[in-house]
């Protein structure tokens, strides 16, 4: 098997070919964000047909790294490639705490490598009925970005300014309230809402409604455990939940850093 190499944006077609092999369909906008905010690593297929597997590592300052898009081509499954790629991702992360959202296929690999489950993420997608939002929420301006990034660092325990700057540059809508914010951006068929930080469940609802305002496509929000009441509330507005919740996991610590009690939805970049 070939060595693991770092890919560049010019390799994006190879990544999309690989995920198509497994029935995934990540929008090009998400891939471009991953290349800009993270590091994409892969192994070339021994048969010369594209990639055998890939993984994305997103370092957030010196404290935290996100890992996702762990994909192995079907013909190279059960040969240890997933483990090899994740071990490489952990080497890249170094002393950082590493977090990810696992699929049911990836979870056994991650547990063998020392990842611990910490909670759940629920994928929610679909058309969203128009509902009036609160006057307490306003559209952000560039003057708000520094405070938004500082609040994100408080919540996640890490400097995600590079990823957030990339996301803010492509966002359709950014809204803020006292102690919270939400970023909305279009990716293929979805208005993606995330990250979302909110000081209360009520504020989270107001931010989500404001971020979804004017969407010309289905809305996607991946809900974390901060406010469980958001799940039935959101499905009451139209979007539907995926068939099962996905486990969030962490490596190198007992828990995620920061104050995750106010972390409503993540930067929707990848799963593994």
Order of alpha helices (4+ residues) and beta strands (2+ residues): beta-alpha-alpha-beta-beta-beta-alpha-beta-alpha-beta-beta-alpha-alpha-beta-beta-beta-alpha-beta-alpha-beta-beta-beta
